[in-house]
């Protein structure tokens, strides 16, 4: 009796369904994990009011929150490249986030709150290089699109979490609102247990000392250092805007907490919907062009908000500036992986550490300038964008990257 031949069409359909399931699962997980951290953008002004903080102190709180997360990115990326089943690591991050932010709600002073938020943020940070590393390995020729879809989950958290928090703050204090924000990660922590073994097994061997040396070598070249500076200043622009804009529309434009939540949510929603499209665009025409175009638009909008801070359309240009910077985030990550070309999770962990570590200085810097006039901080964001554009245009090019010899244990 002749053996039954496999049906290529059915196999292709099965692979497509599996790919979509993976992207959907990780996008939803990203949304749940980012829910509590995203709440901080709207909670920060309320915390500032409760603790009688200056804009610079509010900026410092956000910077320390991001800096704490940055400490976890690279170790999580290295760990992801060492273990074969990253699903169990991803499961653990939901519980770290939920319990960490719950404890933060009981902090009685600024420094204790900042420290606990920094530790809580490490759990959320660990998710990113592990999940994006798995996607980059699964979709090597469509990294921009895959990372863009994953980024939608996180950006949607930054849409709906501040929106919900803004409403909650109109009826309760910030501590209670923060406690309610831990429900999505805890619920996903239960749901994800069923899917923990569906995350693709890493086929790479444990990362070696030679691998780390090669990665370090690739990032200490002229192009590598230029890319580090471009990524860092890009995120400084974004965090500066995200730190000051909610404070500005409340104090200068008279927005309520609910209206501020809607304002912030709209900026993130527009950015979220554009990320997959911009990611695909960058796959086709090049990361550099997309990056420069996005930062040019964002910088121009930030300058308009600086020059005309109290117009009816000022909030609109701030929304456009933040949304455009969010647009290009997946392209920035794909650009980093393209440059390194190896150990995706470790590379992405390094990139996230740059953005949320050094890049987080945009928050405290914007706060210091905001002590004088809040809208002056928008010109700072425009300046960061201009620096990033200049470095990208002059020092970075689209020529093929240099391949460094890998160890015999690598792929």
DAPE-V744752 format. One line per field, one symbol per residue. phi: phi as a letter, one per 40 degrees, with the letter a starting at -180 (. if undefined). psi: psi as a letter, one per 30 degrees, with the letter a starting at -180 (. if undefined). burial: I if it has 16 or more other C-alpha atoms within 10 Angstrom, else O. Layout:
phi=???
psi=???
burial=???
This chain:
phi=.ccccccdccccccccccccccccccccccdcccccdcccdccdcccdcccfccdcccccdcccccccccccccdcccccccccbcdcccdccccccdcccccccccbadccccccccccccccccdcccccccccccbccbcccccccccddccccccccccccdccccbacccccccccccdccccccccdcbccccdcccccdcbccdccccccccbcdcccccdcccccdcccccdccccdccccccbbgccccccccdcccccccccccccccccccccbhcccccccccccccccccccccbcbccccccccccccccccdccccccccccdccgafdcccccccccccccccccdccccccccccadcccccccccccccccccccccbbccdcccccccccce
psi=kkkkkkjeeeeeeeeeeeeeeeeeeeeeeeeeefeeeffeeffeeeeeeeghkleeeeeeeeeeeeeeeeffeeeeeeeefelfifeeeeeeeeeeeeeefeeffgkfleeeeeeeeeeefeeeeeeefeeeeeeeeeiffheeeeeeeefeeeeeefeeeeeeeeeeffflleeeeeefffeeeeefeeefefgfgfkkkkfllkkleeeeeeeeeefgleeeeeeeeeeeeefeeeeeefeeeeeefeeefgkleeeeeeeeeeeeeeeeffeeeeeeefeefkeeeeeeeefeeeeeeeeeeefifglfgeeefeeeeeeeeeegeeeeeeeeeeeeglieeeeeeeeeeeefdefffeeeeeeeeffdkefffeeeeeeeeeeeeeeeeefklglklkkkkllffk.
burial=OOOOOOOOOOOOOOOOOOIOOIIOIIIIIIIIIIIIIIIIIIIIIIIIOOOOIIIIIIIIIIIIIIIIIIIIIIIIIIIIIIIIIIIIIIIIIIIIIIIIIIOIIOIOOIOOIIIIIIIIIIIIIIIIIIIIIIIIIIOOOIIIIIIIIIIIIIIIIIIIIIIIIIIIIOOOOIIOIIIIIIIIIIOIIOOIOOOIOOIIOIOOOIIIOOIIOIIOOIIOOOIIOIIIIIIIIIIIIIIIIIIIIIIIIOOOIOIIIIIIIIIIIIIIIIIIIIIIIIIIIIIOOIIIOIIIOIIIIIIIIIIIIIOOIOOOOIIOIIIIIIIIIIIIIIIIIIIIIIIIIIIIIIIIIIIIIIIIIIIIIIIIIIIIIIOOOIIIIIIIIIIIIIIIIOIIOOOIOOOOOOOOOIOOOIO
